Amino acid sequence: MTIDIDQIRRATPGCAHVTHLNNAGAALMPRPVIDTVRSYFELEANIGGYETVRQRHDQIEAVYGSIASLINCTRDEVAVVENATRAWDMAFYSIPFSPGDRILTCVSEYASNFIPYLQVGRKTGARVEVIPNDEYGQVSLQALEDMVDATVKLIAITHVPTNGGLVNPAAGIGRIARANNIPYLLDACQSAGQLPLDVDEIGCDLLSATSRKFLRGPRGMGFLYARRDLIGRLEPPFLDLHSATWVSRDNYRIRDDARRFENWECNYSAKVGLGAAVDYALELGIDETWARIHQLGESLRSSLSAIPGVILHDLGQTRCGIVTFSIANRGPVDIREQLERHKINVSVVNPEDTLLDMTQRQLRNFIRASVHYYNTEEELQAFCARVETIGDNG
């Protein structure tokens, strides 16, 4: 199908107010998501929170089926939690590590993942090792193969890093993980909703994702995929009366599906909002929207590269809608503030976000402009004109 950009923009109220190029931070929600969240929240206000859960039971349960369709899994392999970090944490901290175990990760790994590696390493004696990049700046599959042995307890990778524009070769990593029977945890925070995700094709055992970014859902909600044949071997780091049942004075029974990673209290309006966002993405077609995001990203890189003083910082054989750059002799915070005054939204990447990558490339702060399918070529050209003006005034 051909997506109707004019219709999509009419269904996105924010498009009338800003040029939003901070979709890797939090995208603009479409009207169906806004209406779903508002309707649920208003019903809670009118009849009560517990009563709304009972009345909207089918709507809440449908969220699991929608996510399963998005990533090609079964609904019992899906947990819906309060954010992507908690989803990732619940998976990672469920894996038992011992002295000498090795955790393999990537150069561009995000701080919220690497810090737990270090914490668990200090507590258990496990070692954190970084897979070198290939010539494109992404995970080297050959290097990964060379590092694999019986001591590797986990391969954990960020699919689309927060900076650099690259898409790591997730399926290639999955083939190596499966061939060696190593659990594989994929952080899909920046890829869910941006590009197609098929957990069978990727070969991951665990996958975490967020609502607020390219899925265009509300903040404060995320999900975790856990492969059925692995769930029973993972005990969540904490339990409650939702994830487990108290069966006797000294015993409890953990749920046998992925909801063992959830907890009882939940922002239900955001949960059904996530479901609406996933349904909206599926209706448009992920293949179609990914093609547009990829095209807009490449177009923006091309236009920015033609501006004197602009330095692009993107890597990867396959690049996505995250475009990173700096302007010679201009501070990124000042650039962001100047753009914001003209109702253009971008974000600033800090070295501590991806410390290994930024250190290896000897980079400091720079600008991240992340496109979505609802952005237009006209917006991008106006953005580049404003960037050129900022550079000229430097």
Order of alpha helices (4+ residues) and beta strands (2+ residues): alpha-beta-alpha-alpha-alpha-beta-alpha-beta-alpha-beta-alpha-beta-alpha-beta-alpha-beta-beta-alpha-beta-beta-alpha-alpha-beta-beta-alpha-beta-beta-alpha-beta-alpha
